Structure formats: C-alpha cells, structure tokens
Amino acid sequence: MIRLTILTVLGLFAALTLFGDPDPDAPFNAATETAAAGDTDEATAADASPETVAAATTVASEVSAPAVPSEAVQQTPEQVQSFPGPALRPSPEYAGQAEVAKIEAMEQSGAQIMYVTGNSVNFRAGPSTNDRVIGALLLGSPVEALGQADGGWMQLRDAQGREGYMSAQFLSPDRPN
C-alpha cells in the first residue's frame, strides 16, 4: 500500500514536470521574466523595448475592470430581517403609549375623533350589514370620522389606516371608561 502511494505521487510529479506550465501567470508578468533572467529593476525599466511596454499595457488594460457609468451602478437594497412567529408587542409599561401617539396624530390632523362604545363592533367595507367585515374594533378604540353615510352609518378610518363603515349607534365623541 505504501509502495502504491509513493508510485502515485512520483507519477503525478513526473506528469506535472513534463506537461505542466512552469509559470501560469506568464502573460501577466512579462516584466518579471526579464528581471528573473538576471536584470535588475533599474536595468529592466531602462532597457524595456517599446514592444514589451506595449504588450504589458495591452495585458494590463485587458485585466483591469471596464469603466462603468455612475448611472448604471445600483445600490444593494436594504434587507429587512423578518422573524418567524407572532408580531412583537410592546412591554406592558409601554403598551398604552403607542395608542396615545396614534390618537395624538389623529387629533393633530384636525379630524373629528370618535370612540367605539361597543365591546367588539364590526368594521365593514360598506354602509350595510351585507357588506364584508374588515375587522372588529374594541371598546374605546379611536377612529377618525370621514363623513356621514345613509341609514345611520359613519365612514371611518381606524388607527391602522383602514377605511370603512360602522353603525353610528356604536360611536361617541367621548372616550368610554
């Protein structure tokens, strides 16, 4: 087994010696070949023929990256990490602050703020119980009144930005306790 390994290594070495390229970077370092032949750096620079310089310049221009106009360069888009599982909720000591900020933003927009007076009231796509339910709003949820609809329905925008309708009997300008 040891003899077989030694013979394989010697065979590979012989094959590489006979058929291998001694300098795979030969087209890219023509100046170093002349320096390796015994010339010094100063002598190489002074004695370089125009053909050698032209060849080196051609090779260098082929190797260098082409110029790209700045309009063609694109930024890598920002990557947002998404985590599996339920949505994050604020800790209990900060839970009320998010809703207060939403209510303040609604009030600053100059809109009329109404509050839901029922425990869980359907928020619908149209002014009828036949329209689909967008969601249910809980007791005390602030909504922005957008207008009065026929039949005692109000057009609203909730804190999440959804627009829909709710029966006016479940709305009050005063916040319930």
N, C-alpha and C positions, 0 to 999 in steps of 0.2 A: 504494500500500500504506500509506503514511504517512497519507494523507487518510482512508482507511478506518478506521484505528486511532483517529485523532483524532475522527472522527464517532461511532464506537462509544463512546468514553469520554464524549463530550458527551451522547450519548443516555442512557447509564446515569446520569449525573449528573442530567439532567433528570427521568428517571423516579423516582429516589430523592427528589429535591426535591419533586415533586408528590405521590407516593404513599407515601413513607416516613414513619415515625413519628419526629417530632423528638426525643422522649425515650422510649426503650423502657422505662425504669425508672420511668415516671410513677406507677404505683400504689404504688411502694415509697418514694418520696421526696416526699411531698406537702409536707412542711415546707420542703424546699429550693426548691420552686417559689415559695413566698411570699417566701423570702429572696432569690431571684433577681429578684423583681419590685421590689426596692428596699428592703425592710425589713431591719433589722439583726437579729442573732441575739437580742438582748435584747427588741426590739420584737416579734419573732415569738413568743417564749416568753410574753410578757405579753399579747399580743393574740390568741393562739390561741383559736379558738372551741371549745366543747365538741364540736361535730360533727367538727372537724378532728382533735382529740385522740382521739376515739372511733374515727375511721376509721384513724388511724395505729396505734392499739393493736390494732385488728382485723387490719390487714395484718401487723403485727409478730407477732401470735400465729399467723397462718396460715403465716408464713415460718419461724418457729422450729421446731426439731425436737420431736416429741412426746416426753413423758417415758416412758422405758422402765423397768419394774421391774428391779431388780438380778438377780432370778431368771431373767429372760429373756435376759440377756446371757451369751454363751458365749465362752470363751477360744478363741483360734485354736490348733488342735492343734499340738504340736511337730512340726516337719518334720525328718525324719532323711534325710540325704543318703545315697544308695546309689550306689556306684561300680561301673561295669561291670568285669567281669574276675574273676579268681580271688580267693579270700579272702586277706586280708592275713596274712602270717606274721611273727612277731617276728624281729628281727635275731638272728644266731647267738649273740651274747653274752647274750641274754635268753631264748633258746629253752627252756632247762631250767627256768626259774623258774615258768612257767605250770603245768607238770606238778607241780612241788613244791608249789605253792599248792593245787592240786586234791587232792593226796594229804593234805596237812595238814588241809584242810577235811573230807575223809572221816574222818580219824582223830579230829578234834575232835567229830564227830557220835557217836562211840562205837561205830561199826560195825566189823565184822571186815573187814580189808583183805586181799585175796588178789591174787596177781600171776599173769599169764599166762605159762606156761612154754614154749609153742609159738611158732614163728616167726610164723604167721598162723593164728589159730584162729577158726572161725565162731562168731558170737554169734547165737543163734536165738530165735525168738518162743516156742517151747515146748520141753519136755524130750524131744525126739526129733530124729533126723536127717531126719525127714519134714517138720518144721516149717520155715517160711521163715527165711531168713538175714537178720538185722537189719543185721549188719555183721561185719567181721573185726577182731579185736583183735591187736595185735602183741606180740612178746616183751617182757615187763616191764611191760605196761600194768596199772595198778592198777584193781581192781574192788571193789565193796562186796558182800560176801556177804549175801544176804537170807534164804537158807534152803536146806535140802537137799531135792531132789526125788527121785522114784523113779528107779531104774536108774542111779545114779551121776551124776546131773545136779545142778548147783547153780544156784539162782536168783540173779541178779546185777544190779547197777546199775553201769554204766560211768561214766567221768569226764564224759561228755556228758549224763548223766541218763537214758539209755535203760535200760529193764529188759528182761531176757531170761534165757536159759539157756545154760550151757556145760558140757561134759563135765568132771567133777571131775578127771580124769586130767591135764588141762592147767592146773591151778591149784595154787598153792603159797602158804603164808603168808610164805615168804621170797622176797625180791626176787632174781631171777636176775641174773647178771653179764653 
